[in-house]
């Protein structure tokens, strides 16, 4: 332990702690721009500089370790003056029309620059802003890049490279003209981007944001000739309340349903229904592969960011990927067949909208293999915008239930929203189908948590089923390399985003580890408090098989609920 003094407070922290971390423990806020937890230290913005007794120069607190007896001032007159000057230089490289565009900026409600300006005490901009004149990059189906807003903090570069292991971003030019771009400035949609949106969560300025679909949804809702239905992903219910001032992890399922009805959707359904359906199909596929010496391990296919990653990076393993569509796409397929037929709705008049924690779902919805399933995919952030635009006070709405039958689900479907949830849901069902006996304990705690890699096993009929869970594409790469080196598994869950869908690229900002923990706890609380906790016990799942699909893995199911994936070049 190291003893030191920060702003007159005597504190004790572990050796190897930075001044920035020590200040947080002392409840002192130091402004940062290029710093983000879980990323390597960059030290580029220098806004976190502090004054250390005995040192001639100010030091960046993010990159300076505490020392015994150190005396630090974090907000001395010198520090405050330097920060103001540095901030003015940084903001000069931001969008020249920032003041005009702040109302429409994707970060207008949670702008890091505006917050830091207030914290530092910046009341005027003395440095004329640069007019960069870059074009907006709209080459991607999921992510828009606005280079004129970029301040080259490098957070997107490090997030994509260090956490996701993809590395599509780089810097170009020098000096004031430095910009973050893609290889040869080809555009995000023309490189190996997985559409995961983690760069959006990392960007502090709105230089990166999702492709917006909510205006298209408004148009559909006001078209009297259209029947518009909506589905909500598991992770949205523990995050939608955050943009309205609620604590992270607040469960607002019923209020979200009520708000969607007020927005004008004809039916409000739950993606959880097709999460249960996914378990029936994917569980059957796993059992068949084990019994018939099929390709193992089986890889889950619920995360479109992960799917695009393996298509680019490890196409030799595509035979391991489940042929099941994701719950989003399964829902669209069921809605445009079973639901449309049951209610005599012309398929061309039916509009299927999804609310997802994910930006990659936008790309998935337009894939050639299944582009007719879902018409528009909105992020959790986009839905919060629509609710605000409609003047709906969501937090004071009475809870309402989803419409049946596509709104009934088990707790196993809810936990899809957290890393390890798909695996746990599948094991609950696979075990009971194979053995014909009920599980004594349906909680598989060894696959839960935010750790990037988790492994475990379950014994089914004297056979040890070895499983693994990876969240974050960097960890997916580690696991695939372990397989290359001979490690054997039966079933692996892959999720593109850290923490799984609770940390998806379309979730509300910010998305710290603490916030992800609270969302995860809420997900498991929902499951724990449900009477129905296994996918195969969902009465509406039984009903749709009896009335329409036949049996899991059967001809009709394969026709509607399964797909294929392909190798992608650079």
C-alpha positions as CSV (number, residue, x, y, z in Angstrom):
1,X,0.0,0.0,0.0
2,X,1.1,3.6,-0.7
3,X,0.2,6.6,1.4
4,X,-0.1,10.0,-0.4
5,X,-2.0,13.3,-0.2
6,X,-4.4,14.5,-2.8
7,X,-5.9,18.0,-2.5
8,X,-5.2,17.9,1.3
9,X,-6.7,14.5,1.8
10,X,-4.5,11.7,3.1
11,X,-5.3,8.5,1.4
12,X,-3.9,5.0,1.1
13,X,-4.1,3.0,-2.2
14,X,-2.5,-0.1,-3.6
15,X,0.9,0.2,-5.3
16,X,0.5,0.4,-9.0
17,X,-2.5,2.7,-8.8
18,X,-2.5,5.8,-11.0
19,X,-3.2,9.2,-9.6
20,X,-6.4,9.3,-11.6
21,X,-7.6,6.1,-10.0
22,X,-6.5,7.2,-6.6
23,X,-8.4,10.5,-7.1
24,X,-11.6,8.6,-7.9
25,X,-11.3,6.7,-4.6
26,X,-10.9,10.1,-2.8
27,X,-14.1,11.2,-4.6
28,X,-12.3,13.8,-6.7
29,X,-13.2,14.1,-10.3
30,X,-10.5,14.8,-12.8
31,X,-11.6,15.5,-16.4
32,X,-10.5,13.1,-19.1
33,X,-11.2,12.6,-22.8
34,X,-8.8,10.0,-24.2
35,X,-9.0,7.8,-21.1
36,X,-11.5,4.9,-20.9
37,X,-11.6,2.0,-18.4
38,X,-10.4,-1.3,-19.9
39,X,-8.4,0.5,-22.6
40,X,-4.6,1.0,-22.7
41,X,-3.4,4.4,-21.5
42,X,-3.0,6.9,-24.3
43,X,-2.2,10.1,-22.5
44,X,-2.9,12.2,-25.5
45,X,-5.5,14.8,-24.4
46,X,-3.6,15.9,-21.3
47,X,-6.8,17.2,-19.7
48,X,-6.1,15.1,-16.6
49,X,-2.8,16.8,-15.8
50,X,-2.1,17.4,-12.1
51,X,0.5,19.3,-10.1
52,X,2.9,17.2,-8.0
53,X,5.0,18.8,-5.3
54,X,8.7,18.7,-6.2
55,X,8.0,18.2,-9.9
56,X,8.8,21.0,-12.5
57,X,6.1,19.9,-15.0
58,X,2.5,18.9,-14.7
59,X,1.9,15.2,-15.1
60,X,-1.0,13.3,-16.7
61,X,-2.8,11.6,-13.9
62,X,-4.0,8.7,-16.1
63,X,-0.4,7.6,-16.8
64,X,1.4,8.5,-13.5
65,X,1.6,6.0,-10.7
66,X,1.3,7.0,-7.1
67,X,4.4,7.1,-4.9
68,X,4.9,7.0,-1.2
69,X,4.6,10.5,0.3
70,X,3.4,12.1,-2.9
71,X,1.5,15.4,-2.6
72,X,-0.8,16.1,-5.5
73,X,-3.0,19.1,-6.4
74,X,-5.6,18.2,-9.0
75,X,-7.3,21.7,-9.4
76,X,-4.6,24.2,-8.6
77,X,-4.7,27.6,-10.4
78,X,-1.9,26.4,-12.7
79,X,-3.7,23.2,-13.5
80,X,-7.0,24.9,-14.2
81,X,-5.4,27.4,-16.5
82,X,-3.5,24.7,-18.5
83,X,-6.7,22.6,-18.8
84,X,-8.6,25.5,-20.2
85,X,-6.0,26.2,-22.8
86,X,-5.7,22.5,-23.7
87,X,-9.5,22.2,-24.0
88,X,-9.7,25.2,-26.3
89,X,-7.2,23.6,-28.6
90,X,-9.0,20.3,-28.6
91,X,-12.4,21.9,-29.3
92,X,-10.9,23.8,-32.2
93,X,-10.5,20.5,-34.0
94,X,-14.1,19.6,-33.4
95,X,-17.0,20.3,-35.7
96,X,-16.9,24.0,-36.8
97,X,-20.7,24.1,-36.6
98,X,-20.9,22.4,-33.2
99,X,-23.0,25.2,-31.7
100,X,-25.4,25.0,-34.6
101,X,-25.6,21.2,-34.7
102,X,-25.6,20.4,-31.0
103,X,-29.4,20.0,-31.0
104,X,-29.2,17.3,-33.6
105,X,-26.0,15.6,-32.6
106,X,-26.2,12.0,-31.4
107,X,-24.5,13.1,-28.1
108,X,-26.7,16.1,-27.5
109,X,-28.1,14.7,-24.3
110,X,-24.8,13.4,-22.9
111,X,-22.0,15.3,-24.6
112,X,-18.6,14.7,-23.0
113,X,-17.3,18.0,-24.4
114,X,-20.1,20.0,-22.9
115,X,-19.7,18.3,-19.5
116,X,-16.0,18.9,-19.5
117,X,-16.4,22.5,-20.5
118,X,-18.7,23.1,-17.6
119,X,-16.3,21.2,-15.2
120,X,-13.2,23.1,-16.3
121,X,-15.0,26.5,-16.4
122,X,-14.7,27.3,-20.1
123,X,-16.9,30.2,-21.0
124,X,-15.4,31.3,-24.3
125,X,-13.6,29.8,-27.2
126,X,-10.6,31.9,-28.2
127,X,-9.1,29.6,-30.8
128,X,-10.9,29.7,-34.2
129,X,-12.2,26.2,-35.1
130,X,-10.8,24.4,-38.1
131,X,-13.0,23.8,-41.1
132,X,-11.9,20.3,-42.0
133,X,-14.5,19.8,-44.8
134,X,-14.6,16.0,-44.6
135,X,-17.5,14.1,-46.1
136,X,-19.7,12.0,-43.8
137,X,-19.0,8.2,-44.1
138,X,-22.4,6.5,-44.7
139,X,-21.0,3.4,-46.3
140,X,-22.2,1.1,-43.5
141,X,-25.7,-0.3,-42.8
142,X,-25.1,0.1,-39.1
143,X,-22.6,2.9,-38.3
144,X,-22.2,6.5,-39.5
145,X,-18.9,8.3,-39.2
146,X,-18.7,12.1,-39.1
147,X,-15.0,13.0,-39.3
148,X,-15.5,16.7,-38.7
149,X,-16.5,15.9,-35.1
150,X,-13.5,13.7,-34.5
151,X,-10.9,15.0,-31.9
152,X,-8.5,12.1,-32.5
153,X,-8.7,10.9,-28.8
154,X,-8.0,7.4,-30.1
155,X,-10.7,5.7,-28.0
156,X,-12.4,4.1,-31.0
157,X,-9.1,2.8,-32.3
158,X,-8.1,1.2,-29.0
159,X,-11.6,-0.2,-28.4
160,X,-11.8,-1.8,-31.8
161,X,-8.2,-3.2,-31.6
162,X,-7.7,-4.0,-28.0
163,X,-11.2,-5.2,-26.9
164,X,-12.6,-6.4,-30.2
165,X,-9.5,-7.6,-31.9
166,X,-10.6,-6.3,-35.2
167,X,-8.7,-3.0,-35.7
168,X,-10.5,-1.3,-38.6
169,X,-9.5,2.3,-37.6
170,X,-6.3,4.1,-38.1
171,X,-5.1,7.7,-38.1
172,X,-4.2,9.7,-41.3
173,X,-2.5,13.0,-41.9
174,X,-0.4,15.0,-39.4
175,X,-0.7,17.9,-37.1
176,X,-4.1,19.7,-37.0
177,X,-5.2,17.7,-40.0
178,X,-4.9,14.4,-38.2
179,X,-8.1,12.3,-38.5
180,X,-9.3,8.9,-37.5
181,X,-10.3,6.9,-40.6
182,X,-10.4,3.4,-42.1
183,X,-7.8,1.7,-44.3
184,X,-7.3,3.9,-47.4
185,X,-10.4,5.8,-46.2
186,X,-12.5,3.1,-47.8
187,X,-15.4,3.7,-45.4
188,X,-16.7,1.6,-42.5
189,X,-18.9,-0.5,-44.8
190,X,-16.1,-1.5,-47.1
191,X,-13.6,-2.9,-44.5
192,X,-13.8,-5.8,-42.0
193,X,-16.1,-4.0,-39.6
194,X,-18.4,-6.3,-37.7
195,X,-21.0,-3.5,-37.0
196,X,-20.8,-4.2,-33.3
197,X,-20.9,-0.5,-32.4
198,X,-18.4,-0.6,-29.6
199,X,-16.7,2.3,-31.2
200,X,-19.9,4.3,-30.8
201,X,-19.8,3.6,-27.0
202,X,-16.2,4.7,-26.9
203,X,-16.6,7.9,-29.0
204,X,-17.0,11.0,-26.7
205,X,-18.1,13.5,-29.4
206,X,-20.7,11.9,-31.6
207,X,-18.3,11.4,-34.5
208,X,-19.7,7.8,-34.6
209,X,-23.3,6.9,-34.2
210,X,-25.8,4.3,-35.5
211,X,-27.6,4.6,-38.8
212,X,-31.0,6.0,-37.8
213,X,-34.2,4.1,-38.7
214,X,-36.7,5.8,-36.4
215,X,-37.9,8.3,-39.0
216,X,-38.8,5.4,-41.3
217,X,-40.7,3.8,-38.3
218,X,-42.6,7.0,-37.7
219,X,-43.6,7.0,-41.4
220,X,-44.8,3.4,-41.1
221,X,-46.8,4.1,-37.9
222,X,-48.6,6.9,-39.6
223,X,-49.4,4.9,-42.8
224,X,-53.0,3.7,-42.3
225,X,-52.4,0.9,-44.9
226,X,-49.7,-0.7,-42.8
227,X,-50.0,-3.1,-39.8
228,X,-46.9,-2.4,-37.7
229,X,-45.7,-4.8,-35.0
230,X,-42.7,-4.5,-32.7
231,X,-40.5,-6.9,-30.9
232,X,-38.2,-6.0,-27.9
233,X,-35.0,-7.7,-27.1
234,X,-34.2,-9.1,-23.6
235,X,-31.5,-6.5,-22.8
236,X,-33.7,-3.5,-23.7
237,X,-35.9,-3.9,-20.6
238,X,-33.1,-3.3,-18.2
239,X,-31.7,-0.3,-20.1
240,X,-34.6,1.7,-21.6
241,X,-35.2,3.6,-18.3
242,X,-31.7,5.0,-18.1
243,X,-32.2,7.9,-20.7
244,X,-35.1,9.0,-18.5
245,X,-33.1,9.4,-15.4
246,X,-33.6,6.0,-13.8
247,X,-30.8,4.0,-12.2
248,X,-29.0,1.5,-14.4
249,X,-30.5,-1.9,-14.1
250,X,-34.0,-0.6,-13.5
251,X,-36.5,-3.1,-15.0
252,X,-39.1,-1.2,-17.1
253,X,-40.6,-4.0,-19.2
254,X,-44.2,-3.2,-18.6
255,X,-43.7,0.6,-19.0
256,X,-41.8,0.0,-22.2
257,X,-44.7,-2.1,-23.6
258,X,-47.1,0.7,-22.6
259,X,-45.0,3.3,-24.3
260,X,-44.8,1.3,-27.5
261,X,-48.5,1.1,-27.6
262,X,-48.8,4.8,-27.2
263,X,-46.4,5.3,-30.0
264,X,-49.0,3.6,-32.2
265,X,-47.7,0.0,-32.8
266,X,-50.6,-2.3,-33.6
267,X,-49.1,-5.2,-31.6
268,X,-46.3,-5.2,-29.1
269,X,-44.5,-8.6,-29.0
270,X,-41.4,-9.9,-27.3
271,X,-38.2,-11.2,-28.9
272,X,-38.0,-13.4,-25.8
273,X,-40.7,-15.6,-27.5
274,X,-38.3,-16.4,-30.3
275,X,-35.4,-16.7,-27.9
276,X,-37.3,-19.6,-26.5
277,X,-37.9,-20.8,-30.0
278,X,-34.1,-20.5,-30.7
279,X,-33.4,-22.7,-27.7
280,X,-35.7,-25.4,-29.1
281,X,-34.1,-25.3,-32.5
282,X,-30.5,-24.8,-31.4
283,X,-30.8,-27.3,-28.6
284,X,-32.2,-29.9,-31.0
285,X,-29.3,-29.1,-33.4
286,X,-26.8,-29.7,-30.5
287,X,-28.4,-33.0,-29.5
288,X,-28.4,-34.2,-33.1
289,X,-24.7,-33.3,-33.6
290,X,-23.7,-35.1,-30.4
291,X,-25.8,-38.2,-31.2
292,X,-24.8,-38.4,-34.9
293,X,-21.2,-37.5,-34.6
294,X,-21.8,-34.1,-36.3
295,X,-19.4,-31.1,-36.4
296,X,-18.5,-30.1,-32.9
297,X,-18.3,-27.8,-31.1
298,X,-21.5,-26.1,-32.0
299,X,-21.2,-22.3,-32.1
300,X,-24.2,-20.1,-31.2
301,X,-25.5,-17.8,-33.9
302,X,-27.5,-15.1,-32.0
303,X,-24.9,-12.3,-32.3
304,X,-24.7,-10.8,-35.8
305,X,-21.4,-9.0,-34.9
306,X,-19.9,-12.4,-34.0
307,X,-21.2,-14.0,-37.2
308,X,-19.6,-11.3,-39.4
309,X,-16.4,-11.6,-37.4
310,X,-16.1,-15.4,-38.1
311,X,-17.1,-14.8,-41.8
312,X,-14.1,-12.4,-42.2
313,X,-11.6,-13.9,-39.7
314,X,-12.2,-17.6,-39.3
315,X,-14.3,-18.9,-42.3
316,X,-12.8,-22.3,-41.9
317,X,-15.0,-22.7,-38.8
318,X,-18.3,-21.7,-40.4
319,X,-19.5,-25.4,-40.3
320,X,-19.5,-25.1,-36.6
321,X,-21.9,-22.2,-36.5
322,X,-25.6,-23.1,-35.7
323,X,-27.8,-22.8,-38.7
324,X,-30.5,-21.1,-36.5
325,X,-31.4,-17.6,-37.3
326,X,-31.1,-15.1,-34.4
327,X,-34.2,-14.5,-32.3
328,X,-34.7,-11.1,-34.1
329,X,-34.8,-12.8,-37.5
330,X,-36.8,-15.8,-36.3
331,X,-39.4,-13.4,-35.0
332,X,-39.6,-11.6,-38.3
333,X,-40.0,-14.9,-40.1
334,X,-42.8,-16.1,-37.8
335,X,-44.5,-12.8,-37.9
336,X,-44.6,-12.7,-41.7
337,X,-45.9,-16.2,-41.9
338,X,-47.7,-17.6,-38.9
339,X,-48.9,-14.3,-37.5
340,X,-49.9,-12.8,-40.9
341,X,-51.8,-16.0,-41.8
342,X,-53.6,-16.2,-38.5
343,X,-54.8,-12.6,-38.8
344,X,-55.4,-12.5,-42.6
345,X,-52.8,-9.7,-43.0
346,X,-51.2,-9.3,-46.4
347,X,-47.4,-9.8,-46.0
348,X,-46.8,-6.6,-48.0
349,X,-48.8,-4.6,-45.5
350,X,-47.1,-6.0,-42.5
351,X,-44.1,-4.0,-41.1
352,X,-41.9,-5.7,-38.5
353,X,-39.8,-3.4,-36.2
354,X,-37.3,-4.6,-33.7
355,X,-35.9,-2.8,-30.6
356,X,-32.4,-4.0,-30.1
357,X,-29.4,-3.3,-27.8
358,X,-27.3,-3.8,-30.9
359,X,-26.2,-1.9,-34.0
360,X,-25.2,-5.1,-35.9
361,X,-28.8,-6.1,-36.0
362,X,-29.3,-3.3,-38.6
363,X,-26.9,-5.1,-40.8
364,X,-28.4,-8.5,-40.0
365,X,-31.8,-7.3,-41.1
366,X,-30.6,-6.5,-44.6
367,X,-28.4,-9.6,-45.1
368,X,-29.3,-11.3,-48.5
369,X,-30.0,-14.6,-46.7
370,X,-33.0,-13.2,-44.6
371,X,-33.6,-9.6,-45.6
372,X,-37.4,-10.0,-45.8
373,X,-37.8,-11.0,-42.1
374,X,-37.3,-7.6,-40.3
375,X,-38.0,-4.2,-41.9
376,X,-36.5,-1.8,-39.4
377,X,-34.2,-2.4,-36.4
378,X,-34.0,0.4,-33.8
379,X,-31.4,0.7,-31.0
380,X,-32.5,1.2,-27.4
381,X,-31.2,4.8,-27.8
382,X,-33.4,5.3,-30.9
383,X,-36.5,4.1,-29.0
384,X,-35.8,6.5,-26.2
385,X,-35.7,9.3,-28.8
386,X,-39.0,8.3,-30.2
387,X,-40.6,8.2,-26.7
388,X,-39.3,11.6,-25.9
389,X,-40.4,13.0,-29.3
390,X,-43.9,11.7,-28.5
391,X,-44.0,13.4,-25.1
392,X,-44.5,10.1,-23.3
393,X,-43.7,10.1,-19.6
394,X,-42.6,6.5,-19.6
395,X,-41.5,6.3,-16.0
396,X,-45.0,7.2,-14.8
397,X,-46.9,4.7,-17.1
398,X,-48.7,1.7,-15.6
399,X,-47.2,-1.6,-16.6
400,X,-48.8,-3.4,-19.5
401,X,-48.4,-6.9,-20.8
402,X,-47.1,-8.0,-24.2
403,X,-49.7,-9.2,-26.8
404,X,-50.1,-13.0,-27.1
405,X,-48.9,-15.4,-28.4
406,X,-45.7,-13.9,-29.6
407,X,-45.3,-12.1,-26.2
408,X,-45.1,-15.1,-23.9
409,X,-41.6,-16.2,-22.8
410,X,-39.6,-18.0,-20.1
411,X,-36.9,-16.7,-17.8
412,X,-34.4,-18.6,-20.0
413,X,-35.2,-16.2,-22.8
414,X,-34.6,-13.1,-20.5
415,X,-31.0,-14.2,-19.7
416,X,-30.2,-14.2,-23.4
417,X,-29.4,-10.5,-22.7
418,X,-26.3,-11.3,-20.6
419,X,-23.1,-13.2,-21.5
420,X,-23.6,-16.9,-20.8
421,X,-27.4,-16.6,-21.0
422,X,-27.8,-18.4,-24.3
423,X,-25.6,-21.2,-23.0
424,X,-27.5,-21.5,-19.7
425,X,-30.9,-21.5,-21.4
426,X,-29.7,-24.2,-23.9
427,X,-28.4,-26.4,-21.1
428,X,-31.6,-26.2,-19.1
429,X,-33.5,-27.6,-22.1
430,X,-31.0,-29.9,-23.6
431,X,-30.4,-31.7,-20.2
432,X,-34.1,-32.4,-19.6
433,X,-34.8,-33.4,-23.2
434,X,-31.9,-35.8,-23.3
435,X,-32.3,-37.3,-19.8
436,X,-36.1,-37.0,-19.5
437,X,-35.5,-35.9,-15.9
438,X,-35.9,-32.5,-14.2
439,X,-32.8,-30.5,-13.2
440,X,-32.3,-30.2,-9.5
441,X,-30.7,-26.8,-10.0
442,X,-31.3,-24.9,-13.2
443,X,-28.8,-22.1,-12.5
444,X,-25.5,-22.7,-14.3
445,X,-23.5,-20.1,-12.4
446,X,-20.1,-21.1,-13.9
447,X,-21.2,-19.5,-17.3
448,X,-22.4,-16.3,-15.7
449,X,-20.6,-13.0,-15.2
450,X,-18.7,-10.3,-17.1
451,X,-15.5,-12.2,-17.5
452,X,-14.4,-12.3,-21.1
453,X,-13.8,-16.1,-21.2
454,X,-15.7,-18.7,-19.1
455,X,-15.5,-22.5,-19.3
456,X,-17.5,-25.3,-17.6
457,X,-19.0,-28.7,-18.1
458,X,-22.3,-30.5,-17.3
459,X,-22.7,-34.3,-17.1
460,X,-25.7,-35.5,-19.2
461,X,-26.3,-39.3,-19.2
462,X,-22.7,-40.0,-18.0
463,X,-21.4,-37.8,-20.9
464,X,-19.4,-34.7,-19.9
465,X,-20.5,-31.8,-22.1
466,X,-17.7,-29.3,-22.2
467,X,-18.8,-25.7,-22.8
468,X,-17.3,-22.3,-23.2
469,X,-18.5,-18.7,-23.3
470,X,-16.8,-15.7,-24.9
471,X,-17.9,-12.1,-24.9
472,X,-16.1,-9.4,-26.8
473,X,-14.6,-10.3,-30.2
474,X,-11.0,-10.2,-28.8
475,X,-11.9,-13.1,-26.5
476,X,-13.7,-14.9,-29.4
477,X,-10.3,-14.8,-31.2
478,X,-8.5,-16.2,-28.1
479,X,-11.0,-19.1,-27.8
480,X,-10.8,-19.9,-31.5
481,X,-7.0,-20.0,-31.3
482,X,-7.3,-22.4,-28.4
483,X,-9.4,-24.7,-30.6
484,X,-6.7,-24.4,-33.3
485,X,-4.2,-25.6,-30.7
486,X,-6.3,-28.7,-29.9
487,X,-8.7,-27.6,-27.1
488,X,-11.9,-29.5,-27.4
489,X,-15.5,-28.4,-26.6
490,X,-19.0,-29.4,-27.4
491,X,-20.8,-26.1,-27.3
492,X,-19.6,-22.5,-27.3
493,X,-21.5,-19.3,-26.9
494,X,-20.0,-16.2,-28.7
495,X,-21.2,-12.7,-28.1
496,X,-19.6,-9.7,-30.0
497,X,-20.0,-7.2,-27.2
498,X,-18.4,-7.1,-23.8
499,X,-20.9,-8.5,-21.2
500,X,-23.1,-9.6,-24.1
501,X,-26.2,-7.7,-25.2
502,X,-26.4,-5.7,-22.0
503,X,-23.2,-4.0,-23.3
504,X,-24.4,-3.8,-26.9
505,X,-23.4,-0.9,-29.2
506,X,-27.0,0.3,-29.3
507,X,-27.4,0.6,-25.5
508,X,-27.7,3.9,-23.6
509,X,-24.5,5.8,-22.7
510,X,-22.4,5.6,-20.7
511,X,-21.6,1.9,-20.5
512,X,-19.1,1.4,-17.7
513,X,-18.4,-1.9,-16.0
514,X,-20.5,-0.8,-13.0
515,X,-23.5,-0.1,-15.2
516,X,-23.1,-3.5,-17.0
517,X,-23.0,-5.2,-13.6
518,X,-26.3,-3.6,-12.6
519,X,-28.0,-4.5,-15.9
520,X,-26.7,-8.1,-15.6
521,X,-28.1,-8.4,-12.0
522,X,-31.5,-7.1,-13.2
523,X,-31.5,-9.7,-16.0
524,X,-31.0,-12.6,-13.6
525,X,-33.5,-11.1,-11.2
526,X,-36.2,-11.2,-13.9
527,X,-35.4,-14.9,-14.6
528,X,-35.4,-15.8,-10.9
529,X,-38.8,-14.2,-10.3
530,X,-40.5,-15.9,-13.3
531,X,-42.6,-19.0,-12.7
532,X,-41.7,-20.2,-16.2
533,X,-37.9,-20.6,-16.5
534,X,-37.3,-23.2,-19.2
535,X,-37.9,-22.6,-22.9
536,X,-39.4,-26.1,-23.6
537,X,-42.1,-25.4,-21.0
538,X,-43.4,-22.3,-22.7
539,X,-47.0,-23.2,-23.6
540,X,-47.0,-20.8,-26.5
541,X,-43.9,-22.4,-27.9
542,X,-45.7,-25.8,-27.7
543,X,-48.7,-24.2,-29.4
544,X,-46.8,-22.9,-32.4
545,X,-45.1,-26.2,-33.0
546,X,-48.4,-28.0,-32.7
547,X,-50.3,-25.6,-35.0
548,X,-47.6,-24.6,-37.5
549,X,-44.0,-25.7,-37.2
550,X,-44.4,-29.3,-36.6
551,X,-41.3,-30.3,-34.6
552,X,-38.0,-28.7,-33.7
553,X,-35.5,-29.2,-36.5
554,X,-38.3,-30.3,-38.9
555,X,-38.9,-29.3,-42.5
556,X,-41.1,-26.3,-41.7
557,X,-38.7,-25.1,-39.0
558,X,-35.7,-25.3,-41.3
559,X,-37.6,-23.4,-44.0
560,X,-38.5,-20.5,-41.7
561,X,-36.0,-20.5,-38.8
562,X,-32.7,-21.6,-40.3
563,X,-30.2,-19.9,-42.6
564,X,-26.5,-20.2,-43.7
565,X,-23.5,-17.9,-43.6
566,X,-20.6,-17.3,-45.9
567,X,-16.9,-16.4,-46.1
568,X,-16.3,-12.7,-46.6
569,X,-13.3,-11.1,-48.2
570,X,-11.6,-7.9,-47.1
